[in-house]
């Protein structure tokens, strides 16, 4: 059982809602570990009577008391006594004597994890007693907040119902402010004070109405009001989403959480993180992405102009061979233009090849009638490919389809053409097969002088790094089958 969900479902309380609650707790418990200066482990009861560890996290603010990996371990008997009491009575249990048996002395507190009035698991909080810390205001504040959050876990009011993006969320060390029931700051960590100074706040943070202070520092009034409303919502007992507040000099990510533990003083916890450089890079990437899409759009327009000019020139030609050559050039240029049009509307440098082919194939004739009497159908999915591979692949496929429609069915004889996309391990295999008259005697693909096949051979070898074969169908049928193999392209499908 590798995933947390799989491990949780092994426990005695494994209803989907209970599993989801435990998963949300694990997603957000780094905050609790850092505030507690303690290791956290999550334990679920088994039907055998033992307790099973399903998750573990270590603090970033203190040395670990559990250097070994406990996930997957079981305890029973006297060692599981505090787990059983916390689970049965629904209250936190602190072991009477520290554990001196291991390499690191520790003290354990066991907190019940409640969901909808039912205790679904227990949370063990192990503090390293070998570390001597002075009882500073910062440490006492952290421990006080951690105690409130543990009581909220026990009461079932923490974690919030909405999952948190742990990668972007501010951590305890980034900056912490504690608010009272009126929304005034009663404590601000040094990093939080520095963050507000960079935001442009010159007055005192402690003692101030933090919602108003943050709103006044924002360069955008509407964004400032939104962040202030979020802070007030946390003071009122709700869990607002993290939000950015931006001034002229800096950008802070603000996350506010209610602190409403039973029997404790109400208030809120505000975590702040300076994301100025991160947001600057995000804006640079967005600008770059918009520029690239604009370039693809202009290239598409230019190619469509070229195709239109070639089409006009073809209409003026009296020599059939010259007109046919110009019309083939129109088809090739238009195929490339469709790829760039797709890229202009995409946020990534990838192309949905199936969508492009569905738009390119009508250029060969009707979507279901490539030749006068030859019908075509597409089987399988090409998926998404990088633009560097999609453009030559689309050209190769259209050339092969056009070649089959032109040469396999002389004098408008009936037949069919099939375009097949398959995967052989990591390779993408493309087959273009027809039931036409087949290849002429002595045909040699490498010696063919036809422009279309020369283009195909060049693109396959130099752009796609693949292999090309042409012969009778593998199932022994009539006609011709072209097999294109692209190594590694099979991994890039959606």
DOGUMI-559955 format. One record per residue (C-alpha): residue in three letters; x, y, z. Coordinates in steps of 0.05 Angstrom, whole numbers, padded with zeros to 5 digits, always signed. Example, Ala and Ser with C-alpha at 12.3 -4.5 7.8 and 13.67 -1.06 7.14 Angstrom:
ALA+00246-00090+00156SER+00273-00021+00143
//
This chain:
UNK+00000+00000+00000UNK+00039+00059-00026UNK-00011+00117-00024UNK-00038+00149+00039UNK-00110+00135+00017UNK-00095+00061+00010UNK-00062+00059+00079UNK-00121+00096+00110UNK-00172+00048+00082UNK-00139-00009+00119UNK-00160+00022+00185UNK-00223+00006+00222UNK-00254+00074+00205UNK-00247+00078+00130UNK-00309+00113+00103UNK-00292+00159+00044UNK-00308+00223+00083UNK-00264+00201+00141UNK-00206+00183+00094UNK-00213+00250+00060UNK-00211+00286+00127UNK-00147+00250+00147UNK-00115+00265+00079UNK-00130+00340+00088UNK-00099+00338+00157UNK-00035+00307+00129UNK-00034+00359+00073UNK-00033+00415+00124UNK+00003+00386+00184UNK+00072+00415+00170UNK+00045+00478+00201UNK+00026+00441+00265UNK+00094+00405+00268UNK+00132+00470+00261UNK+00091+00506+00314UNK+00098+00447+00361UNK+00173+00437+00350UNK+00153+00364+00347UNK+00148+00303+00302UNK+00078+00283+00282UNK+00053+00213+00264UNK-00017+00192+00245UNK-00043+00125+00271UNK-00106+00087+00254UNK-00137+00028+00292UNK-00135-00040+00258UNK-00189-00093+00267UNK-00136-00136+00301UNK-00132-00086+00358UNK-00064-00060+00338UNK-00049+00012+00315UNK-00017+00026+00247UNK+00024+00087+00228UNK+00001+00115+00162UNK+00038+00181+00157UNK+00096+00220+00188UNK+00124+00290+00186UNK+00184+00323+00219UNK+00189+00395+00242UNK+00229+00448+00205UNK+00238+00488+00269UNK+00272+00436+00313UNK+00313+00372+00310UNK+00272+00309+00299UNK+00256+00262+00356UNK+00240+00205+00308UNK+00298+00196+00259UNK+00272+00128+00238UNK+00214+00119+00189UNK+00152+00097+00227UNK+00103+00092+00168UNK+00079+00021+00164UNK+00098+00002+00235UNK+00048-00026+00285UNK+00042-00020+00361UNK-00002-00057+00409UNK-00007-00074+00482UNK+00018-00024+00535UNK+00053+00019+00482UNK-00015+00031+00449UNK-00048+00051+00514UNK-00049+00126+00502UNK-00076+00114+00431UNK-00133+00073+00459UNK-00151+00124+00512UNK-00149+00183+00464UNK-00191+00144+00414UNK-00242+00119+00465UNK-00250+00182+00507UNK-00239+00232+00451UNK-00190+00276+00489UNK-00115+00291+00484UNK-00071+00245+00527UNK-00001+00263+00550UNK+00045+00206+00572UNK+00065+00212+00645UNK+00139+00199+00637UNK+00186+00216+00580UNK+00211+00159+00537UNK+00286+00149+00550UNK+00292+00082+00515UNK+00315+00107+00447UNK+00374+00148+00424UNK+00333+00212+00433UNK+00291+00225+00496UNK+00222+00248+00478UNK+00154+00264+00507UNK+00091+00242+00470UNK+00022+00273+00468UNK-00034+00236+00432UNK-00090+00278+00401UNK-00155+00247+00374UNK-00172+00265+00302UNK-00247+00276+00300UNK-00292+00281+00239UNK-00367+00292+00244UNK-00365+00273+00318UNK-00327+00207+00305UNK-00254+00197+00324UNK-00224+00167+00260UNK-00150+00167+00279UNK-00101+00193+00330UNK-00044+00242+00322UNK+00020+00230+00362UNK+00062+00291+00377UNK+00134+00273+00398UNK+00178+00329+00425UNK+00254+00321+00428UNK+00274+00333+00501UNK+00349+00333+00486UNK+00343+00403+00457UNK+00347+00460+00507UNK+00310+00522+00485UNK+00301+00586+00522UNK+00228+00602+00534UNK+00227+00661+00487UNK+00164+00699+00468UNK+00168+00668+00398UNK+00172+00597+00425UNK+00116+00607+00475UNK+00072+00638+00422UNK+00086+00580+00374UNK+00069+00528+00428UNK+00006+00566+00448UNK-00019+00567+00377UNK-00001+00494+00368UNK-00041+00476+00430UNK-00101+00513+00401UNK-00095+00476+00334UNK-00089+00409+00369UNK-00154+00424+00407UNK-00186+00442+00340UNK-00162+00376+00311UNK-00193+00341+00371UNK-00258+00379+00362UNK-00260+00366+00287UNK-00254+00440+00265UNK-00185+00433+00235UNK-00163+00422+00180UNK-00206+00464+00133UNK-00253+00430+00085UNK-00217+00458+00024UNK-00150+00425+00007UNK-00089+00470+00011UNK-00034+00479-00040UNK+00024+00462+00005UNK+00077+00485-00044UNK+00055+00558-00043UNK+00028+00564+00027UNK+00069+00607+00075UNK+00106+00568+00128UNK+00115+00586+00201UNK+00186+00610+00190UNK+00164+00658+00134UNK+00126+00703+00181UNK+00072+00694+00234UNK+00023+00742+00266UNK-00026+00724+00321UNK-00091+00763+00326UNK-00140+00770+00384UNK-00215+00765+00379UNK-00218+00837+00354UNK-00169+00826+00298UNK-00112+00863+00330UNK-00041+00836+00327UNK-00017+00812+00395UNK+00047+00781+00369UNK+00087+00786+00304UNK+00149+00745+00290UNK+00213+00781+00267UNK+00204+00753+00196UNK+00132+00778+00195UNK+00154+00848+00217UNK+00207+00848+00161UNK+00155+00826+00110UNK+00109+00883+00129UNK+00166+00932+00128UNK+00182+00911+00056UNK+00108+00921+00041UNK+00116+00993+00062UNK+00087+00992+00133UNK+00126+01040+00177UNK+00084+01040+00240UNK+00075+00987+00294UNK+00046+00921+00272UNK+00034+00895+00343UNK-00029+00928+00370UNK-00055+00947+00301UNK-00117+00924+00266UNK-00081+00877+00217UNK-00137+00876+00166UNK-00137+00952+00161UNK-00061+00956+00163UNK-00055+00906+00105UNK-00110+00940+00065UNK-00077+01008+00071UNK-00010+00981+00049UNK-00038+00951-00016UNK-00026+00988-00081UNK-00092+00963-00109UNK-00151+00983-00066UNK-00196+00926-00089UNK-00142+00873-00076UNK-00128+00905-00008UNK-00201+00902+00011UNK-00204+00828-00010UNK-00144+00810+00035UNK-00173+00850+00093UNK-00239+00814+00085UNK-00202+00748+00087UNK-00167+00766+00152UNK-00233+00788+00183UNK-00265+00723+00160UNK-00212+00683+00197UNK-00224+00722+00260UNK-00298+00705+00252UNK-00282+00631+00248UNK-00278+00617+00173UNK-00221+00592+00130UNK-00208+00641+00073UNK-00164+00624+00013UNK-00092+00650+00014UNK-00087+00716-00024UNK-00033+00764-00050UNK-00026+00835-00026UNK+00019+00878-00070UNK+00050+00945-00056UNK+00098+00986-00098UNK+00158+00951-00067UNK+00137+00881-00050UNK+00084+00826-00055UNK+00062+00784+00005UNK+00023+00719+00004UNK-00025+00721+00063UNK-00058+00661+00094UNK-00106+00670+00153UNK-00133+00614+00197UNK-00183+00618+00254UNK-00160+00599+00324UNK-00224+00578+00360UNK-00204+00520+00405UNK-00256+00499+00457UNK-00243+00535+00523UNK-00187+00578+00495UNK-00183+00651+00475UNK-00209+00662+00405UNK-00170+00697+00351UNK-00134+00681+00286UNK-00066+00662+00259UNK-00038+00699+00199UNK+00021+00672+00160UNK+00056+00716+00110UNK+00108+00701+00057UNK+00147+00749+00014UNK+00134+00726-00058UNK+00160+00788-00093UNK+00212+00751-00135UNK+00165+00692-00148UNK+00109+00737-00175UNK+00159+00776-00217UNK+00181+00711-00249UNK+00109+00691-00260UNK+00095+00756-00296UNK+00157+00747-00338UNK+00135+00677-00358UNK+00065+00702-00375UNK+00094+00757-00418UNK+00140+00707-00453UNK+00082+00659-00464UNK+00039+00714-00494UNK+00096+00736-00539UNK+00107+00665-00564UNK+00033+00655-00579UNK+00032+00722-00615UNK+00091+00699-00658UNK+00055+00635-00676UNK-00007+00676-00694UNK+00034+00722-00740UNK+00070+00663-00772UNK+00003+00631-00786UNK-00023+00695-00818UNK+00039+00701-00861UNK+00035+00629-00884UNK-00038+00637-00901UNK-00020+00698-00943UNK+00034+00658-00979UNK-00016+00602-00992UNK-00067+00652-01019UNK-00015+00682-01067UNK+00006+00613-01091UNK-00067+00596-01102UNK-00078+00659-01144UNK-00016+00643-01184UNK-00040+00572-01196UNK-00106+00597-01225UNK-00067+00638-01276UNK-00025+00580-01299UNK-00043+00547-01365UNK+00006+00490-01359UNK-00028+00433-01319UNK+00037+00408-01288UNK+00055+00478-01263UNK-00015+00488-01235UNK-00011+00421-01199UNK+00057+00438-01169UNK+00031+00504-01143UNK-00031+00471-01114UNK+00012+00420-01077UNK+00053+00478-01049UNK-00012+00511-01025UNK-00030+00446-00988UNK+00038+00440-00955UNK+00041+00513-00933UNK-00031+00509-00907UNK-00014+00447-00866UNK+00042+00484-00831UNK-00004+00544-00819UNK-00055+00500-00783UNK-00001+00476-00735UNK+00019+00548-00719UNK-00054+00566-00710UNK-00061+00511-00659UNK+00001+00535-00622UNK-00025+00606-00622UNK-00085+00583-00581UNK-00046+00538-00534UNK-00012+00556-00468UNK+00040+00502-00479UNK+00088+00486-00535UNK+00050+00422-00551UNK+00002+00405-00608UNK-00060+00362-00607UNK-00042+00324-00671UNK-00111+00292-00678UNK-00144+00361-00679UNK-00094+00387-00730UNK-00103+00326-00776UNK-00179+00333-00773UNK-00170+00404-00800UNK-00116+00388-00851UNK-00147+00326-00883UNK-00203+00365-00917UNK-00148+00402-00956UNK-00137+00336-00993UNK-00210+00334-01013UNK-00271+00317-00972UNK-00257+00293-00901UNK-00285+00224-00919UNK-00266+00224-00992UNK-00192+00237-01004UNK-00194+00217-01077UNK-00251+00216-01128UNK-00273+00147-01104UNK-00226+00131-01047UNK-00252+00136-00977UNK-00208+00148-00916UNK-00215+00138-00842UNK-00171+00151-00782UNK-00160+00097-00729UNK-00128+00109-00661UNK-00103+00171-00626UNK-00039+00209-00640UNK-00046+00250-00576UNK-00004+00311-00561UNK+00067+00321-00586UNK+00117+00378-00580UNK+00112+00428-00636UNK+00182+00409-00661UNK+00155+00339-00676UNK+00083+00356-00693UNK+00097+00401-00753UNK+00140+00351-00792UNK+00094+00293-00772UNK+00032+00329-00800UNK+00069+00344-00865UNK+00092+00271-00871UNK+00022+00244-00859UNK-00011+00291-00909UNK+00042+00275-00961UNK+00031+00200-00952UNK-00045+00207-00955UNK-00041+00251-01017UNK+00008+00202-01049UNK-00039+00143-01036UNK-00100+00181-01064UNK-00061+00201-01126UNK-00027+00136-01144UNK-00065+00078-01113UNK-00130+00085-01151UNK-00121+00100-01225UNK-00180+00125-01266UNK-00223+00137-01205UNK-00229+00064-01185UNK-00261+00053-01117UNK-00221+00038-01055UNK-00204+00060-00984UNK-00146+00091-00946UNK-00135+00080-00872UNK-00092+00123-00826UNK-00074+00084-00763UNK-00039+00109-00700UNK-00012+00055-00654UNK+00037+00049-00596UNK+00091-00003-00590UNK+00119+00009-00520UNK+00147+00080-00521UNK+00145+00085-00597UNK+00090+00116-00639UNK+00075+00075-00701UNK+00037+00108-00758UNK+00009+00066-00815UNK-00021+00092-00880UNK-00051+00033-00918UNK-00094+00028-00980UNK-00126-00028-01020UNK-00105+00001-01087UNK-00063-00027-01143UNK+00001-00034-01101UNK+00072-00014-01116UNK+00102-00022-01185UNK+00153-00077-01199UNK+00222-00060-01175UNK+00200-00001-01133UNK+00255+00024-01086UNK+00234+00075-01033UNK+00305+00101-01024UNK+00313+00113-01099UNK+00245+00146-01111UNK+00251+00214-01145UNK+00180+00237-01130UNK+00180+00304-01094UNK+00129+00280-01043UNK+00168+00219-01021UNK+00233+00259-01021UNK+00201+00308-00972UNK+00176+00249-00930UNK+00244+00215-00927UNK+00279+00280-00909UNK+00231+00298-00853UNK+00230+00228-00823UNK+00306+00224-00822UNK+00326+00295-00803UNK+00267+00322-00762UNK+00232+00262-00732UNK+00291+00214-00722UNK+00246+00157-00743UNK+00244+00101-00794UNK+00202+00091-00856UNK+00181+00028-00893UNK+00136+00016-00953UNK+00109-00050-00980UNK+00049-00096-00982UNK+00003-00096-00921UNK+00027-00141-00864UNK-00040-00179-00864UNK-00028-00203-00935UNK-00081-00159-00966UNK-00076-00120-01030UNK-00051-00049-01039UNK+00005-00013-01003UNK+00023+00000-00930UNK+00071+00054-00907UNK+00097+00045-00836UNK+00128+00105-00798UNK+00160+00091-00730UNK+00177+00148-00683UNK+00220+00126-00624UNK+00198+00154-00557UNK+00138+00192-00584UNK+00090+00142-00553UNK+00106+00170-00483UNK+00081+00239-00501UNK+00007+00223-00511UNK-00046+00254-00466
//
